[in-house]
Amino acid sequence: MQKTSTGTLYVFSAPSGAGKTTLVKALLEQTSDIGVSVSHTTRDPRDGEVNGKDYNFVSQDEFKDLISANAFLEHAQVFDNFYGTSQIWVEQELDAGRDVILEIDWQGAQQIRQQMPDMVSVFILPPSREELLKRLTGRGTDSEEVIARRMQDAVSEMSHYGEFDYLIINDDFESALHELRSVVLARRQRISAQSQKQQVLLENLLN
């Protein structure tokens, strides 16, 4: 019987407005056997968001109970809300041979790196501060005060790009998507991964 490969854990980080979520959505549409972890959060749902699909929405008390139960692989406070990644779900997906993407900030990436050093981390940057401001302003959902704070936080976030394995500049979307997908596809061709996935084929070729 062919042995099931262990999946790869990917951590994607980016400042708000860099286009990470859109890139990840397109990556999922073009790539099989890969999924995104649905984070727990204490923030309120936005229009159109579905509980259990976009996020697992919980109260602050429920979030604190999950922390006490060691239910999170990582958790962090972002602005005024808390976000966390379910450890059980991630481990189940990886054990089943599926790749998992975590969309988290650099603090969460540091926590994951300590526990799972084999993870693959990717940082996504905008092509300029001017373009980042344009994207944040173009949403039309935030006040000038919120946008100013997001820009300030973005600079702090971007200063940690050097802690990651790969760096992608999201200037031209299709080029950035191709580069992001190349990281995933190249990882799958490693000897350690292919030796498991292609075990039967390799045995038939060599016997």
Secondary structure, 3 states (H helix, E strand, C coil): CCCCCCCCEEEEECCCCCCHHHHHHHHHHHCCCEEECCCEECCCCCCCCCECCCEEECCHHHHHHHHHCCCEEEEEEECCEEEEEEHHHHHHHHHCCCEEEEECCHHHHHHHHHHCCCCEEEEEECCCHHHHHHHHHHCCCCCHHHHHHHHHHHHHHHCCHHHCCEEEECCCHHHHHHHHHHHHHHHHCCHHHHHHHCHHHHHHHHC
